[in-house]
């Protein structure tokens, strides 16, 4: 399957970054190059774009999609949490803009052998970087029932996490759970009949939780935001797209802390911590997709863009 990437909130992202033709920009989650190509279109021969992704398929597709642009483009296989190290290795002291799209690409979801989706039968995998060791199969078959309950309830916000974890633990006593179809059916059968009739697929939240665990998605976000802000030049912009409440809460809270500066207790008459605001918020409530985009790309429905500018 061809790696495709429909960039969500495309125009809003470009407005947020306010791309300068001669600037240096980073797409920390390049995917198939959808957002990257929009940035590259706005750069001239003086500009530079750094494309980071941990998926080899994504980088391969992005190289093809971004061929022929006037700006210099660097492709780096890495996690966006290592953005400071990537830029240091490239000899770039600071950049004018960074974009982080925290979602899973359509290619990863729709390619059965990647094992991300409950809609296709495939080996349990879910790794964004297929060279890493931990897979969804390891989580499903190796984590304790208690750990699975906490994982599915926490990362999936699944109210039937206990029932699902118990069903997984019971099934794997006979034999390991190997495929997405097996797991999806176990989850569906563990849920009450009323829950199985809901519009959302019964396994959606469980699969989300396992994917987040396999790829360390939430633990990476705050560290990445802190490092990204440090990599910006004054006036540089950091734009972050999140796709579920857990991610968005981390982005919102981290931005609020960086914008506030002082962390002294309110009862202190004067600041003794010495921390100063590092950013200013561009859109305090964030930006979401309009009806026209939702008609063309329903997966944009849960997307929220938050932007901050370095002081």
KEKE-3310 file (N, C-alpha, C; in steps of 0.2 Angstrom, whole numbers, plus 5000, padded with zeros to 4 digits):
npx = (5004:5002:5011:5001:4996:4985:4985:4979:4970:4977:4978:4976:4988:4998:4995:4997:5011:5017:5026:5042:5050:5064:5067:5070:5063:5055:5047:5042:5035:5034:5027:5019:5023:5014:5010:5023:5026:5018:5024:5037:5033:5032:5045:5060:5075:5084:5079:5076:5071:5068:5064:5058:5055:5050:5047:5052:5045:5037:5047:5053:5042:5040:5052:5051:5039:5043:5053:5061:5058:5063:5070:5082:5082:5082:5081:5078:5079:5071:5065:5053:5055:5069:5072:5081:5093:5094:5094:5106:5115:5114:5119:5112:5107:5095:5078:5064:5051:5041:5032:5022:5013:5003:4996:4991:4996:4986:4990:4997:4986:4978:4985:4985:4995:5003:4996:4989:4975:4958:4950:4955:4962:4977:4994:4997:5004:5008:5019:5026:5040:5047:5059:5060:5058:5047:5030:5013:5008:5016:5012:4999:4999:5009:5008:5002:4985:4981:4989:4985:4971:4973:4980:4971:4960:4966:4974:4965:4953:4942:4927:4924:4936:4940:4933:4937:4951:4951:4945:4954:4965:4960:4958:4971:4977:4974:4980:4992:4987:4986:4982:4975:4961:4957:4960:4951:4938:4938:4938:4925:4916:4918:4911:4896:4880:4873:4884:4890:4882:4884:4889:4902:4916:4917:4930:4939:4944:4952:4961:4967:4973:4983:4991:4996:5004:5013:5020:5025:5018:5012:5021:5031:5027:5027:5040:5045:5039:5045:5058:5057:5053:5064:5072:5068:5070:5069:5052:5049:5038:5028:5018:5006:4997:4984:4975:4967:4959:4968:4981:4979:4977:4989:4997:4990:4992:5006:5009:5003:5010:5023:5020:5016:5027:5032:5032:5029:5021:5004:5003:5015:5023:5032:5041:5051:5056:5061:5058:5054:5041:5041:5035:5021:5004:4995:4983:4972:4961:4963:4962:4950:4944:4935:4918:4918:4931:4929:4920:4928:4938:4935:4943:4948:4940:4943:4954:4964:4972:4985:4995:5010:5021:5038:5045)
npy = (4994:5011:5024:5036:5053:5063:5079:5085:5100:5109:5122:5130:5126:5131:5144:5146:5143:5153:5154:5159:5163:5161:5154:5142:5126:5113:5098:5087:5076:5068:5059:5054:5066:5076:5088:5093:5095:5106:5116:5116:5122:5135:5139:5146:5145:5149:5144:5130:5114:5102:5085:5074:5057:5041:5031:5020:5018:5030:5040:5036:5038:5052:5057:5055:5063:5075:5079:5090:5103:5120:5123:5118:5101:5090:5073:5063:5049:5047:5050:5062:5067:5068:5080:5091:5085:5080:5092:5098:5089:5092:5104:5115:5129:5135:5136:5143:5138:5124:5109:5097:5083:5073:5062:5045:5040:5039:5029:5020:5016:5010:5000:4983:4974:4981:4981:4989:4992:4988:4984:4976:4960:4955:4951:4956:4971:4986:4995:5010:5012:5000:4993:4993:4983:4980:4975:4975:4963:4958:4966:4963:4949:4948:4958:4960:4955:4966:4976:4978:4982:4994:5001:5000:5007:5019:5025:5022:5026:5018:5012:4999:4993:4983:4972:4969:4967:4956:4946:4945:4940:4928:4921:4920:4911:4899:4899:4910:4927:4932:4940:4955:4953:4943:4949:4960:4953:4947:4958:4964:4954:4954:4965:4974:4971:4983:4992:4986:4990:5003:5018:5019:5008:4994:4990:5001:5010:5002:4997:5009:5012:5002:5004:5017:5013:5004:5013:5023:5035:5045:5048:5054:5066:5078:5080:5081:5094:5103:5102:5106:5119:5125:5124:5134:5150:5167:5172:5162:5148:5135:5122:5111:5096:5087:5072:5066:5067:5065:5067:5080:5087:5086:5094:5106:5109:5109:5120:5130:5130:5134:5146:5153:5154:5159:5148:5149:5147:5154:5161:5167:5182:5188:5183:5169:5159:5162:5159:5163:5168:5158:5157:5163:5161:5157:5153:5151:5142:5133:5126:5119:5107:5113:5112:5109:5103:5092:5084:5080:5074:5064:5059:5070:5075:5074:5081:5094:5109:5117:5132:5140:5154:5158:5168)
npz = (5000:4996:5004:5011:5016:5022:5026:5041:5046:5038:5032:5043:5051:5043:5044:5057:5059:5051:5040:5035:5020:5020:5031:5044:5047:5056:5054:5065:5065:5052:5044:5029:5022:5020:5028:5028:5014:5012:5020:5013:5001:5004:5006:5000:4991:5001:5012:5024:5028:5040:5041:5052:5057:5064:5057:5044:5032:5031:5029:5017:5009:5010:5005:4992:4989:4992:4983:4972:4977:4981:4993:5005:5011:5025:5029:5043:5053:5067:5084:5088:5101:5102:5096:5099:5099:5086:5079:5084:5079:5065:5065:5067:5076:5080:5076:5066:5066:5072:5069:5076:5073:5081:5078:5072:5056:5041:5033:5042:5049:5040:5033:5033:5038:5047:5059:5067:5067:5071:5061:5052:5049:5056:5061:5078:5081:5079:5080:5078:5074:5067:5071:5084:5099:5108:5105:5101:5103:5113:5124:5125:5128:5138:5149:5165:5172:5180:5176:5162:5164:5170:5160:5149:5155:5158:5147:5137:5141:5144:5150:5153:5156:5166:5164:5151:5152:5160:5152:5142:5149:5153:5140:5135:5143:5137:5124:5116:5111:5095:5084:5077:5074:5083:5095:5094:5094:5107:5115:5111:5114:5128:5132:5138:5130:5126:5125:5114:5104:5102:5092:5090:5087:5097:5101:5099:5109:5117:5108:5105:5117:5119:5108:5111:5122:5117:5109:5117:5118:5126:5136:5129:5125:5133:5136:5123:5120:5129:5125:5111:5112:5117:5106:5098:5090:5096:5094:5086:5081:5088:5084:5088:5084:5091:5095:5104:5120:5131:5125:5121:5134:5140:5131:5132:5146:5147:5139:5146:5158:5153:5148:5159:5168:5182:5197:5210:5226:5228:5239:5242:5244:5234:5219:5220:5213:5201:5188:5171:5159:5145:5133:5123:5121:5106:5101:5113:5116:5106:5089:5078:5066:5052:5045:5031:5029:5037:5030:5019:5025:5037:5048:5054:5063:5077:5079:5086:5086:5094:5097:5100:5104:5105:5117)
capx = (5000:5006:5010:4998:4996:4981:4986:4973:4971:4982:4979:4977:4995:5002:4994:5000:5018:5018:5032:5046:5053:5071:5067:5072:5057:5055:5041:5044:5031:5033:5022:5020:5025:5008:5012:5030:5026:5015:5030:5042:5031:5033:5052:5064:5082:5087:5075:5078:5066:5070:5059:5059:5050:5053:5044:5055:5040:5036:5053:5054:5037:5041:5058:5048:5034:5046:5058:5060:5057:5069:5073:5086:5078:5085:5077:5081:5075:5072:5059:5053:5058:5076:5073:5087:5099:5094:5096:5113:5119:5114:5123:5106:5107:5088:5073:5059:5045:5041:5026:5021:5006:5003:4991:4993:4995:4981:4994:4998:4980:4975:4989:4984:5001:5006:4993:4986:4968:4953:4946:4958:4965:4984:4997:4997:5011:5007:5025:5028:5046:5047:5065:5059:5057:5040:5025:5006:5007:5020:5008:4993:5001:5014:5006:4997:4978:4980:4992:4980:4966:4975:4982:4965:4956:4969:4975:4959:4947:4937:4924:4924:4943:4941:4930:4941:4957:4949:4944:4961:4969:4957:4959:4978:4979:4974:4985:4994:4983:4991:4980:4970:4954:4956:4959:4945:4933:4938:4935:4918:4913:4918:4907:4889:4876:4872:4890:4892:4878:4886:4891:4910:4918:4919:4938:4942:4947:4957:4967:4971:4977:4988:4995:4999:5008:5018:5025:5026:5016:5010:5027:5035:5024:5029:5048:5046:5037:5050:5064:5055:5053:5071:5075:5065:5072:5063:5047:5047:5031:5027:5011:5005:4990:4983:4969:4962:4959:4974:4987:4978:4978:4997:4999:4987:4995:5013:5009:5001:5016:5028:5017:5016:5034:5033:5029:5029:5014:5001:5004:5022:5022:5036:5043:5058:5059:5065:5056:5050:5037:5045:5031:5014:4999:4992:4975:4971:4957:4965:4959:4948:4942:4928:4913:4921:4937:4926:4917:4933:4942:4932:4947:4950:4935:4945:4960:4965:4979:4987:5001:5013:5026:5043:5046)
capy = (5000:5017:5028:5043:5057:5068:5083:5089:5107:5111:5129:5132:5124:5136:5151:5145:5143:5159:5152:5164:5160:5160:5152:5135:5123:5106:5094:5082:5069:5069:5055:5054:5072:5081:5095:5095:5098:5113:5120:5117:5126:5142:5141:5147:5142:5150:5140:5124:5110:5096:5080:5069:5052:5035:5025:5020:5019:5037:5044:5034:5041:5059:5059:5055:5068:5082:5080:5095:5109:5124:5123:5112:5096:5085:5068:5060:5044:5048:5051:5069:5068:5069:5085:5095:5081:5080:5099:5099:5085:5095:5111:5121:5132:5137:5136:5148:5134:5117:5106:5091:5080:5068:5057:5040:5041:5034:5023:5015:5013:5006:4995:4978:4971:4985:4978:4995:4993:4982:4983:4971:4954:4955:4950:4961:4974:4993:4999:5015:5011:4993:4991:4992:4977:4980:4975:4975:4956:4958:4970:4959:4943:4948:4962:4956:4958:4972:4981:4979:4985:5001:5003:5001:5012:5025:5027:5021:5029:5013:5011:4992:4990:4978:4966:4967:4964:4949:4942:4944:4936:4921:4918:4919:4905:4893:4900:4917:4930:4933:4944:4960:4950:4939:4954:4964:4949:4946:4965:4965:4949:4956:4971:4973:4971:4990:4995:4984:4993:5010:5020:5018:5001:4992:4989:5007:5013:4997:4997:5016:5012:4997:5008:5022:5010:5001:5018:5027:5041:5051:5050:5057:5073:5084:5080:5084:5101:5107:5103:5110:5127:5127:5124:5139:5156:5171:5174:5156:5145:5128:5121:5104:5094:5081:5068:5063:5071:5064:5071:5088:5089:5087:5100:5112:5110:5111:5127:5135:5131:5138:5153:5157:5156:5158:5142:5150:5146:5160:5165:5170:5189:5189:5177:5167:5154:5166:5157:5168:5165:5156:5157:5166:5157:5160:5152:5148:5137:5128:5127:5113:5107:5116:5107:5107:5098:5085:5081:5077:5069:5063:5058:5077:5077:5074:5085:5100:5112:5122:5135:5145:5158:5159:5175)
capz = (5000:4995:5010:5009:5022:5021:5032:5044:5048:5034:5031:5050:5053:5039:5047:5064:5058:5048:5037:5031:5014:5021:5038:5045:5050:5057:5054:5069:5063:5045:5040:5022:5020:5019:5031:5026:5007:5012:5022:5008:4996:5006:5007:4994:4991:5007:5018:5026:5031:5043:5042:5057:5058:5066:5052:5038:5026:5030:5027:5010:5005:5011:5001:4985:4989:4993:4978:4968:4980:4981:4999:5007:5015:5028:5032:5049:5056:5075:5088:5089:5108:5101:5091:5101:5097:5079:5076:5085:5074:5059:5065:5067:5083:5082:5070:5066:5067:5073:5069:5078:5072:5086:5076:5068:5049:5038:5030:5047:5051:5034:5030:5038:5041:5052:5065:5071:5066:5073:5056:5047:5053:5055:5068:5083:5080:5081:5081:5073:5072:5067:5073:5091:5102:5111:5101:5104:5105:5119:5129:5126:5131:5143:5154:5170:5171:5183:5171:5157:5167:5171:5154:5145:5158:5158:5140:5132:5145:5143:5156:5154:5156:5170:5160:5145:5154:5163:5146:5138:5153:5152:5134:5134:5147:5132:5119:5115:5107:5090:5079:5079:5074:5089:5101:5093:5096:5114:5118:5109:5118:5135:5134:5138:5123:5125:5123:5108:5099:5101:5085:5090:5087:5104:5102:5097:5115:5119:5103:5106:5123:5118:5103:5115:5127:5113:5106:5122:5115:5130:5140:5125:5123:5137:5135:5117:5120:5132:5120:5105:5114:5118:5100:5094:5090:5098:5089:5083:5083:5089:5082:5089:5083:5095:5092:5109:5126:5135:5122:5121:5140:5141:5127:5135:5153:5146:5136:5151:5162:5150:5147:5166:5171:5190:5199:5217:5228:5227:5245:5242:5242:5229:5216:5222:5209:5196:5181:5167:5154:5139:5127:5123:5118:5100:5102:5120:5116:5101:5083:5076:5059:5049:5042:5024:5030:5040:5024:5015:5029:5044:5054:5057:5068:5084:5079:5089:5085:5098:5094:5105:5101:5110:5119)
cpx = (5004:5005:5007:4997:4991:4982:4980:4975:4976:4983:4980:4985:4999:5001:4998:5008:5021:5025:5035:5050:5061:5072:5069:5066:5058:5048:5043:5040:5029:5028:5024:5022:5020:5009:5019:5030:5023:5020:5035:5040:5032:5040:5055:5071:5086:5085:5078:5072:5069:5064:5061:5053:5054:5051:5048:5051:5038:5041:5054:5049:5038:5047:5055:5043:5037:5052:5056:5059:5064:5073:5078:5082:5082:5080:5081:5076:5076:5065:5059:5055:5065:5077:5079:5093:5100:5096:5104:5117:5119:5117:5118:5105:5100:5084:5068:5052:5046:5034:5026:5014:5006:4999:4995:4992:4989:4984:4995:4992:4977:4979:4989:4990:5005:5002:4991:4978:4964:4949:4949:4961:4972:4987:4998:5004:5010:5013:5025:5035:5047:5054:5065:5057:5049:5035:5018:5005:5011:5016:5002:4994:5006:5012:5001:4990:4977:4983:4988:4974:4967:4977:4976:4961:4959:4970:4969:4953:4941:4934:4923:4931:4944:4939:4934:4948:4956:4948:4950:4965:4966:4958:4966:4980:4979:4980:4987:4989:4987:4989:4975:4963:4953:4955:4952:4938:4932:4936:4928:4914:4912:4913:4900:4885:4875:4878:4892:4888:4879:4889:4899:4911:4920:4926:4942:4947:4953:4963:4971:4975:4983:4993:4999:5005:5014:5023:5027:5024:5015:5017:5031:5033:5027:5036:5049:5044:5042:5056:5063:5055:5060:5075:5073:5069:5067:5058:5045:5041:5032:5020:5011:4998:4989:4976:4965:4964:4966:4980:4985:4979:4985:4999:4996:4991:5002:5013:5008:5006:5021:5026:5017:5022:5034:5029:5028:5022:5011:5002:5010:5021:5026:5039:5050:5061:5063:5063:5052:5046:5042:5041:5024:5010:4996:4985:4974:4967:4958:4960:4956:4946:4935:4924:4916:4926:4934:4923:4922:4937:4939:4936:4950:4946:4938:4952:4959:4972:4980:4994:5004:5019:5032:5044:5054)
cpy = (5006:5021:5035:5046:5063:5073:5086:5096:5110:5118:5132:5131:5129:5143:5151:5146:5150:5159:5158:5160:5158:5157:5144:5132:5116:5103:5087:5076:5069:5065:5054:5060:5077:5088:5097:5098:5105:5118:5122:5122:5133:5144:5142:5144:5143:5146:5133:5120:5103:5091:5075:5064:5046:5029:5026:5021:5026:5041:5042:5038:5049:5061:5060:5061:5075:5083:5086:5102:5113:5124:5117:5108:5091:5080:5064:5055:5045:5049:5059:5071:5070:5075:5090:5091:5081:5087:5100:5095:5088:5102:5116:5123:5133:5137:5141:5144:5127:5114:5099:5088:5074:5062:5051:5041:5036:5028:5018:5012:5008:5001:4989:4975:4975:4984:4984:4995:4986:4981:4978:4966:4954:4953:4957:4965:4981:4997:5004:5014:5003:4989:4990:4985:4976:4980:4975:4967:4955:4961:4965:4952:4943:4953:4958:4959:4965:4978:4983:4983:4993:5004:5005:5007:5019:5028:5027:5024:5025:5011:5003:4989:4984:4971:4964:4964:4957:4944:4940:4939:4929:4918:4916:4913:4899:4893:4908:4920:4933:4939:4949:4958:4947:4944:4958:4960:4948:4952:4965:4960:4951:4962:4970:4974:4978:4993:4993:4987:5001:5011:5018:5011:4999:4991:4995:5009:5008:4997:5004:5015:5007:5001:5013:5019:5007:5007:5023:5034:5047:5053:5054:5065:5078:5085:5084:5092:5105:5108:5107:5117:5129:5128:5130:5146:5161:5173:5167:5152:5138:5127:5113:5102:5087:5078:5065:5067:5071:5068:5078:5091:5091:5093:5106:5114:5112:5118:5132:5136:5135:5145:5157:5159:5154:5152:5143:5149:5153:5164:5168:5178:5191:5183:5175:5162:5156:5163:5162:5165:5164:5157:5161:5162:5161:5160:5148:5142:5131:5129:5120:5113:5110:5110:5104:5102:5091:5081:5077:5072:5069:5062:5064:5079:5078:5078:5092:5103:5118:5125:5140:5148:5159:5166:5177)
cpz = (5000:5002:5009:5016:5020:5027:5035:5046:5044:5034:5038:5052:5049:5042:5054:5064:5055:5045:5033:5026:5016:5028:5038:5050:5051:5057:5058:5068:5056:5041:5033:5018:5018:5021:5028:5019:5007:5015:5017:5002:4997:5007:5000:4995:4997:5013:5019:5030:5034:5044:5046:5057:5060:5062:5046:5032:5025:5027:5019:5006:5005:5006:4994:4984:4989:4988:4974:4971:4981:4987:5000:5012:5018:5030:5037:5052:5064:5078:5089:5096:5107:5097:5093:5098:5089:5076:5078:5080:5067:5059:5065:5074:5085:5075:5072:5067:5068:5073:5071:5077:5076:5084:5073:5061:5047:5035:5036:5049:5046:5031:5035:5042:5046:5059:5070:5072:5068:5067:5051:5052:5051:5062:5072:5083:5083:5082:5076:5070:5073:5069:5081:5093:5104:5105:5104:5106:5112:5125:5130:5130:5137:5149:5159:5169:5174:5179:5165:5159:5167:5165:5150:5148:5157:5151:5135:5135:5144:5150:5158:5154:5160:5167:5154:5147:5157:5157:5142:5143:5153:5146:5133:5138:5142:5127:5118:5110:5101:5085:5081:5079:5081:5095:5100:5096:5103:5117:5117:5113:5126:5137:5134:5131:5121:5122:5116:5102:5098:5094:5085:5090:5094:5105:5101:5103:5117:5114:5104:5112:5122:5113:5107:5119:5122:5110:5111:5121:5120:5134:5135:5124:5127:5136:5128:5116:5123:5128:5114:5107:5114:5111:5095:5095:5093:5093:5085:5085:5084:5089:5084:5088:5087:5093:5098:5116:5130:5132:5123:5128:5142:5137:5130:5142:5152:5144:5142:5156:5159:5149:5154:5168:5178:5192:5207:5219:5228:5234:5246:5240:5236:5226:5218:5218:5203:5189:5178:5162:5148:5132:5128:5119:5112:5100:5108:5120:5110:5095:5081:5069:5057:5046:5035:5025:5033:5035:5020:5019:5036:5050:5057:5062:5075:5085:5082:5088:5090:5096:5100:5101:5106:5111:5118)
residu = (UNK:UNK:UNK:UNK:UNK:UNK:UNK:UNK:UNK:UNK:UNK:UNK:UNK:UNK:UNK:UNK:UNK:UNK:UNK:UNK:UNK:UNK:UNK:UNK:UNK:UNK:UNK:UNK:UNK:UNK:UNK:UNK:UNK:UNK:UNK:UNK:UNK:UNK:UNK:UNK:UNK:UNK:UNK:UNK:UNK:UNK:UNK:UNK:UNK:UNK:UNK:UNK:UNK:UNK:UNK:UNK:UNK:UNK:UNK:UNK:UNK:UNK:UNK:UNK:UNK:UNK:UNK:UNK:UNK:UNK:UNK:UNK:UNK:UNK:UNK:UNK:UNK:UNK:UNK:UNK:UNK:UNK:UNK:UNK:UNK:UNK:UNK:UNK:UNK:UNK:UNK:UNK:UNK:UNK:UNK:UNK:UNK:UNK:UNK:UNK:UNK:UNK:UNK:UNK:UNK:UNK:UNK:UNK:UNK:UNK:UNK:UNK:UNK:UNK:UNK:UNK:UNK:UNK:UNK:UNK:UNK:UNK:UNK:UNK:UNK:UNK:UNK:UNK:UNK:UNK:UNK:UNK:UNK:UNK:UNK:UNK:UNK:UNK:UNK:UNK:UNK:UNK:UNK:UNK:UNK:UNK:UNK:UNK:UNK:UNK:UNK:UNK:UNK:UNK:UNK:UNK:UNK:UNK:UNK:UNK:UNK:UNK:UNK:UNK:UNK:UNK:UNK:UNK:UNK:UNK:UNK:UNK:UNK:UNK:UNK:UNK:UNK:UNK:UNK:UNK:UNK:UNK:UNK:UNK:UNK:UNK:UNK:UNK:UNK:UNK:UNK:UNK:UNK:UNK:UNK:UNK:UNK:UNK:UNK:UNK:UNK:UNK:UNK:UNK:UNK:UNK:UNK:UNK:UNK:UNK:UNK:UNK:UNK:UNK:UNK:UNK:UNK:UNK:UNK:UNK:UNK:UNK:UNK:UNK:UNK:UNK:UNK:UNK:UNK:UNK:UNK:UNK:UNK:UNK:UNK:UNK:UNK:UNK:UNK:UNK:UNK:UNK:UNK:UNK:UNK:UNK:UNK:UNK:UNK:UNK:UNK:UNK:UNK:UNK:UNK:UNK:UNK:UNK:UNK:UNK:UNK:UNK:UNK:UNK:UNK:UNK:UNK:UNK:UNK:UNK:UNK:UNK:UNK:UNK:UNK:UNK:UNK:UNK:UNK:UNK:UNK:UNK:UNK:UNK:UNK:UNK:UNK:UNK:UNK:UNK:UNK:UNK:UNK:UNK:UNK:UNK:UNK:UNK:UNK:UNK:UNK:UNK:UNK:UNK:UNK:UNK:UNK:UNK:UNK:UNK:UNK)
# end
